């Protein structure tokens, strides 16, 4: 079960419930191009897949497969804020 975040927002499960293929499909629906990487990670306390497609970064919730953020890949942090 998800635990509440620092501001009372629910966090995703500590274990991914969606496979990487689901994240890849969701990301490709948002940005139709060639996927260059799919990585499981933690963004601001949320378990997510970070999918790189061309020069775009797509953050996908590892629990429900929903696209949370889409934007240009940069050298720093993603622009996604929960």
C-alpha positions as CSV (number, residue, x, y, z in Angstrom):
1,X,0.0,0.0,0.0
2,X,1.2,3.5,-0.7
3,X,2.4,5.6,2.2
4,X,1.6,9.3,2.4
5,X,4.2,11.8,1.3
6,X,5.6,14.7,3.2
7,X,2.7,17.0,2.3
8,X,0.1,14.2,2.8
9,X,0.1,13.3,-0.9
10,X,0.1,9.5,-1.5
11,X,3.3,8.1,-2.8
12,X,3.5,5.2,-5.2
13,X,4.2,1.7,-4.1
14,X,7.8,0.9,-3.2
15,X,7.5,-2.0,-5.6
16,X,6.7,-1.3,-9.3
17,X,3.4,-2.9,-10.2
18,X,3.7,-2.1,-13.9
19,X,6.3,-3.7,-16.1
20,X,8.8,-1.6,-18.1
21,X,7.0,-2.5,-21.3
22,X,3.9,-0.7,-20.0
23,X,5.9,2.4,-19.3
24,X,7.5,2.2,-22.7
25,X,4.1,1.9,-24.4
26,X,2.8,4.9,-22.4
27,X,5.8,7.0,-23.3
28,X,5.6,6.1,-26.9
29,X,1.9,7.2,-27.0
30,X,3.1,10.6,-25.7
31,X,6.2,10.8,-27.9
32,X,6.2,8.6,-31.0
33,X,9.9,8.0,-31.8
34,X,12.6,5.5,-30.9
35,X,13.1,4.6,-27.2
36,X,16.7,4.8,-26.2
37,X,16.4,3.9,-22.5
38,X,14.0,2.8,-19.8
39,X,15.2,3.1,-16.2
40,X,13.4,2.5,-12.9
41,X,14.1,5.3,-10.5
42,X,12.8,7.5,-7.6
43,X,11.7,11.0,-8.5
44,X,10.8,13.2,-5.4
45,X,9.7,10.1,-3.5
46,X,7.8,8.5,-6.3
47,X,8.7,5.3,-8.0
48,X,8.8,6.0,-11.7
49,X,10.2,4.9,-15.0
50,X,12.4,7.4,-16.8
51,X,12.0,6.8,-20.5
52,X,14.2,8.6,-23.0
53,X,12.9,8.9,-26.5
54,X,15.1,10.9,-28.9
55,X,15.8,14.2,-27.0
56,X,12.7,13.8,-24.8
57,X,12.4,12.6,-21.3
58,X,9.1,10.9,-20.3
59,X,8.4,10.1,-16.6
60,X,5.9,7.3,-16.2
61,X,4.3,6.3,-12.8
62,X,5.6,2.7,-12.1
63,X,2.4,1.8,-10.4
64,X,-0.3,2.8,-12.8
65,X,1.5,3.5,-16.1
66,X,0.4,7.1,-16.3
67,X,2.6,9.7,-18.0
68,X,3.6,12.3,-15.3
69,X,6.0,14.5,-17.2
70,X,7.3,15.0,-20.7
71,X,10.0,17.4,-21.7
72,X,13.4,17.9,-23.2
73,X,16.3,15.9,-21.8
74,X,18.7,18.1,-19.9
75,X,21.8,17.6,-17.8
76,X,20.0,18.3,-14.6
77,X,16.9,17.2,-12.8
78,X,13.6,16.6,-14.6
79,X,11.1,19.4,-14.5
80,X,8.5,17.1,-13.0
81,X,7.1,18.2,-9.6
82,X,4.5,16.0,-7.9
